[in-house]
Amino acid sequence: MRMLINALVCALLLAGCSSGPEPKYESDSRYTMKQDTAPVNPPDVSNVPDAVPVNLAYSRGGNKPEYQVWGKTYRVLETHIGYKEEGIASWYGLKFHGHKTSNGEIYDIYKMSAAHKSLPIPSYARVTNLDNGKSVIVRVNDRGPFHDDRLIDLSYSAASRLEITQKGTGRVRVEAIDARGAQPQQVAQQPNPQPANEPAAEQGLRNAIGQFLQVGAFGNQDNAQRAQLRLASLSGENVTVVPVERGGRQLHRVLVGPLSAGISVDGLIDRLVDAGYSSPILINSP
């Protein structure tokens, strides 16, 4: 009888495993959702801007020369320069939203990012849908997809812009971007009269040269100013609070920058993420 009961228990366990989704990593216990999914009422992401390629050092995390997942060994390329390949793209969504990527950044389905098995992290790549010619630029900051027939896992926004979310996968070309010459150039700014409805602080930022990290947008001005003081201490950079109206609501954007020449943007993002600022966004001069 005991043998029969054990056999039945084993059979039930096996049936449960076979019906569930295959985990993305060796252990998916940190994810609260069992199955990946798209947002129920997704916003319009057609205008989400491409990632901005910058020349960054590869991060400490996520770049072991080789690693194993599900018993298979993968090797990370020494450089992303010159990489070009065609294959199948898939995408990943809410199950992983808000969790750390392989190099410690926070995955955000509304950013232009991607997971790749072998490209060094972080790097940037142009992904082109071979069926419709649409293309996006993504920041590679994660590992995956760990399926032999798939080349790259795109964020929900990137996949939406390529029009592959409905089908789930799509034929793509992935071309790594050489950003060694893509640092912002010091160019003279033409005079730009301040619109009557544009705050002076925002106008000043528009005339600044360089890039910024947008760390948050606060409804409460006091909270924004507290974040400003803390971020100035954490980053050693200039931090500005810029009021902006969105949907009839007054928000206060907190921007770190313009970033100093030669600063490690990746290192700064890591420090801010470790301090609890989960989604710093690299942007050009506002």
Secondary structure, DSSP 8 states (H G I E B T S, - for coil): -HHHHHHHHHHHHHHHHHHS---SSS--TT-S-SS----SS----TT------------STT--SEEEETTEEEE--S--TT-EEEEEEEEE-TTTTTSB-TTS-B--TTS-EEEESSS-SSEEEEEEETTT--EEEEEEEE----STT--EEEEHHHHHHTT-TTTS-EEEEEEE---TT-S------------TTS-HHHHHHHT--SEEEEEEEESSHHHHHHHHHHHHHHH-S-EEEEEEEETTEEEEEEEE-S--TT--HHHHHHHHHHTT----EEEE--
